[in-house]
Amino acid sequence: MTSETQTIEGHLIKLKAQIPDMLANDDFIQPKTEQANLSADVHYHLRLIHSPSSEQAPYEASSIKEERSLNDLIGQKISIQFLKAIHCLYCGKKIKKTYSDGYCYPCFIEQPSAAECIIRPALCQAHEGGGRDPEWELANHLQPHYVYFALSSKIKVGVTRDWPTRWLDQGADAVKVIAVTPYRQLAGLIELELAEHYSDKLSWQAMLKGQVLEDCDLHKEALHCKNLLSESLTQYLSPQSTCLQLNYPIKQHPAKVKSIKLDKQELMTGTLMGVKGQYLIFDEQRVINIRAHSGYQVRISY
C-alpha cells in the first residue's frame, strides 16, 4: 500500500541543519578531555515561508509556513516545481533574480546582514562603532567569534559566530575550533593570516562527491597555528578544542555532479539520495542548492 502524495507550497529559505543534543558551548571549545574526537549525525529540515515582507524577518518562527524533515525522505521521490515568482526575503519585492541569500539589489547594498564584512570579517568595524547599522553590528558582530578548520577535500579556515550551523551549511566532514575572539574583526585577522597557508574555500563539487583529505590530523594542524600567526593574535588560540566528525544523511554520493537551477528547469523530479551542506542530492547525479533558491516560490510534492 503506497502512502498518499503530499504537497506543500511557499517560498524557499535555506535548509535548517541541526545536530540533536549538541554539546554545550564550553564543553565543545574547552572539553574536559583535551583534543577529544566526537561524532555526530546531521539532521535537515526543508522550510517554506509565507509571502516575504519587510514587516517580518524570513527566519522567524512566525514566518515559517511549512517544515519537513528531509532525513525521513531519503530514498523517496520528490518533485520541486518553480511557480515563476521570486521575492526578496527582506522587503517582499517581486524580482527577476536574487543577490546572495535572497536579497533584491537595494537590500543587498543596504542590509547589514549583507555587508562586505560578512564575507571578509577582517573588514568589520563593529568594535569601532561602525558598520551599516551600528546597533545590528553590536548585537551580531561585537560578540565572541570562532575561527575554525573545516575538513573536506582540503582544509578550510573560516570564521563564524553561529556554530554548528555554519559548518553544516558548508558540508564539512570534520571541524575544529582553533581560536576564540571577543569580536568579529579579530577573528577575521586570524583568518586572513592563516589563509596564506590554508584555503578559505571548500570545493562544493568535491564535498558532494564525498572526497575527504586523507591522513589529516586537525589537532596537529591547530597546534601548528602558533607558528603561523602574529604574536599579538596567538593569545586567542584554543588548540584544546574538540574535533567533531559530521555524518550526513546520504544514501549514495554522486560520481559526477550536475547542478540544477530552477530558472532553467522549472520542474525537478527524482529520488532523494541525500542531503549535505545546502544541497539536495538526487538520482542521476543531480543536485540542487536550496540556499541559492532563497525567495523562489515553489510547490513541492513527496
C-alpha positions in Angstrom: 0.0 0.0 0.0 1.5 3.3 -1.1 1.2 6.5 1.0 -0.8 9.4 -0.4 1.3 12.1 -2.1 1.6 15.3 0.0 2.0 18.8 -1.5 3.3 21.9 0.2 3.7 25.4 -1.3 5.6 28.6 -0.3 8.9 30.4 -0.7 12.2 28.6 -0.1 14.7 29.6 2.5 17.9 27.9 3.3 17.8 24.4 4.9 17.7 24.1 8.6 20.6 21.9 9.7 20.9 20.6 13.3 22.8 18.2 15.5 20.4 16.9 18.1 21.6 17.2 21.7 24.6 19.3 20.6 27.2 19.8 23.3 27.2 23.0 25.4 29.5 25.7 24.1 32.0 25.5 26.9 32.2 21.7 26.7 32.9 21.9 23.0 35.5 24.7 23.0 37.3 23.5 26.2 36.5 19.9 26.7 37.4 18.1 29.9 39.5 15.6 27.8 41.8 17.6 25.7 41.8 17.1 21.9 38.9 14.7 22.1 37.2 13.4 18.9 33.4 13.3 18.7 31.0 12.1 16.0 27.5 13.5 15.3 24.7 12.8 12.9 23.3 15.8 11.0 19.5 16.3 10.6 18.0 18.5 7.9 14.6 20.3 7.6 13.2 21.8 4.5 11.3 25.1 5.2 8.9 27.2 3.2 7.8 30.6 4.4 4.7 32.8 3.8 5.0 35.6 1.2 8.1 37.6 2.3 7.6 41.2 3.6 9.6 43.9 5.3 7.4 43.5 8.3 8.8 40.2 9.3 12.3 38.6 9.2 12.3 35.5 7.0 13.8 33.1 9.6 11.4 34.0 12.5 9.3 31.1 13.6 6.1 33.0 12.7 7.3 33.3 9.1 7.5 29.5 8.6 4.6 28.1 6.6 5.8 24.5 6.2 8.6 22.5 7.6 9.5 18.9 6.8 12.3 16.5 7.9 14.4 15.6 5.0 16.2 12.7 6.7 12.8 10.9 6.6 12.5 11.4 2.9 15.8 9.9 1.8 15.1 7.2 -0.8 11.7 8.7 -1.7 10.6 10.5 -4.9 10.4 14.3 -4.6 9.1 16.9 -7.1 10.1 20.6 -6.9 8.1 22.9 -9.2 9.1 26.5 -9.7 6.0 28.8 -9.8 7.8 31.5 -11.7 7.9 34.0 -8.9 10.8 35.3 -6.9 10.5 37.7 -3.9 13.2 39.4 -1.9 13.2 37.8 1.5 13.8 41.1 3.2 11.4 43.6 1.6 9.0 41.3 -0.3 9.5 43.0 -3.6 9.0 40.7 -6.7 12.3 40.4 -8.5 13.8 38.7 -11.5 17.0 37.5 -9.7 18.4 37.3 -6.2 21.7 38.6 -4.8 23.4 36.5 -2.2 20.8 34.8 0.1 17.5 36.0 -1.3 18.1 39.8 -1.4 17.0 42.2 -4.1 19.8 44.5 -5.1 18.7 47.5 -3.0 18.5 45.3 0.1 21.8 43.7 -0.8 23.6 47.0 -0.7 21.7 48.3 2.4 21.1 45.5 4.8 23.7 45.0 7.5 23.4 41.2 7.1 24.8 41.5 3.5 27.7 43.9 4.3 31.1 43.1 2.9 32.4 42.1 6.4 30.1 39.1 6.2 32.4 37.6 3.6 35.5 39.4 4.8 35.4 39.5 8.6 38.7 41.4 8.8 36.9 44.5 7.4 34.3 44.5 10.3 34.0 47.9 12.1 31.7 46.8 14.9 34.4 47.2 17.6 34.8 50.9 16.4 31.0 51.5 16.5 30.8 51.5 12.7 29.1 49.4 10.0 25.9 49.8 8.0 23.8 49.6 11.2 25.8 50.0 14.4 23.0 48.6 16.6 22.9 45.4 14.5 26.7 45.2 14.5 26.7 45.5 18.3 24.2 42.6 18.6 25.8 40.4 15.9 29.5 41.2 15.4 30.6 42.7 18.8 30.2 39.2 20.1 32.5 36.2 20.6 33.5 34.7 17.2 35.2 31.4 16.4 38.0 30.7 13.9 37.8 27.1 12.7 39.3 24.4 10.4 36.8 22.6 8.3 37.9 19.4 6.6 36.6 18.2 3.2 38.8 17.5 0.1 41.2 20.1 1.8 41.5 22.1 5.0 39.5 25.3 5.0 39.9 28.1 7.5 36.8 30.1 8.4 35.1 32.4 10.9 31.7 32.1 12.4 29.5 33.2 15.3 26.8 30.7 14.5 28.0 27.2 15.2 27.4 24.5 14.4 25.0 25.9 11.7 27.8 27.4 9.6 29.8 24.1 9.4 26.7 22.1 8.5 25.8 24.7 5.8 29.3 24.2 4.3 29.0 20.4 4.4 32.3 20.0 6.3 33.2 16.4 7.1 35.0 17.4 10.3 35.5 20.7 12.1 37.7 22.0 14.9 37.7 25.4 16.6 41.2 26.8 16.6 40.6 30.3 18.1 38.0 32.3 20.0 38.0 36.1 19.8 35.8 38.7 21.6 34.6 40.3 18.3 34.5 39.6 14.6 37.3 41.7 13.2 39.9 39.9 15.3 38.7 36.6 14.1 39.0 38.0 10.6 42.6 39.0 11.1 43.5 35.4 12.2 41.6 34.0 9.2 43.5 36.4 6.9 46.9 35.3 8.2 46.1 31.6 8.2 44.6 31.9 4.6 48.2 32.3 3.5 48.7 28.6 4.4 45.2 27.1 4.2 42.3 27.5 1.7 39.5 29.8 2.7 37.0 28.0 0.4 35.8 24.4 0.1 35.1 22.7 -3.3 31.4 22.1 -3.3 31.7 19.5 -6.1 34.3 17.5 -4.1 32.2 17.9 -0.9 29.1 16.4 -2.7 31.2 13.6 -4.1 32.3 12.7 -0.6 36.0 13.3 -1.2 37.9 13.8 2.0 41.6 14.7 2.5 43.3 11.6 3.8 45.7 11.3 6.8 44.8 14.8 8.1 45.0 15.5 11.8 43.2 18.7 12.7 44.6 18.6 16.2 48.2 18.8 14.9 47.2 21.5 12.3 45.7 23.6 15.2 48.9 23.3 17.3 50.9 24.4 14.2 48.9 27.7 14.0 51.0 29.2 16.8 53.9 29.3 14.4 51.9 30.9 11.6 50.3 33.8 13.4 51.5 37.2 14.5 52.4 37.2 18.2 49.5 39.6 19.1 47.0 37.0 17.8 48.3 33.8 19.3 46.6 34.7 22.7 43.2 33.8 21.1 44.2 30.3 20.1 42.2 27.4 21.5 44.0 24.2 20.3 42.5 22.0 23.1 39.0 22.1 21.4 37.2 19.0 20.3 37.4 17.7 16.7 33.9 17.0 15.5 33.2 14.4 12.8 29.9 15.0 11.0 27.8 12.3 9.5 25.4 13.3 6.8 22.1 11.6 5.6 23.4 10.3 2.3 22.4 7.0 0.7 24.7 7.5 -2.3 27.2 10.2 -3.3 27.2 11.3 -6.9 30.2 10.2 -9.0 29.7 13.4 -11.1 27.7 16.5 -10.2 25.0 18.1 -12.3 23.7 21.2 -10.7 20.1 22.1 -11.4 18.8 25.7 -11.4 15.1 26.2 -11.3 15.3 29.3 -13.6 16.3 26.9 -16.4 14.4 23.8 -15.3 11.1 24.7 -13.7 10.3 21.1 -12.7 12.8 18.9 -10.8 11.7 15.3 -10.1 13.7 12.5 -8.8 14.6 10.2 -5.9 16.3 12.0 -2.9 19.6 10.2 -2.3 20.9 12.5 0.4 21.5 16.0 1.8 24.8 17.7 2.5 25.6 21.4 3.0 22.7 23.3 1.4 22.3 20.7 -1.3 19.7 18.1 -2.0 21.3 15.1 -3.8 19.1 13.3 -6.3 19.5 10.3 -8.5 21.1 10.6 -11.9 24.0 12.7 -10.4 21.7 15.7 -10.0 22.0 18.3 -7.1 20.1 21.5 -6.2 21.4 24.2 -3.9 18.4 25.2 -1.8 20.1 28.3 -0.3 20.7 29.6 -3.9 17.0 29.5 -4.5 16.0 31.5 -1.4 12.9 33.6 -2.2 11.7 31.3 -5.0 8.0 30.3 -4.8 7.7 26.6 -5.3 5.3 23.7 -5.0 6.9 20.5 -3.5 5.3 17.1 -3.7 6.6 13.9 -2.0 
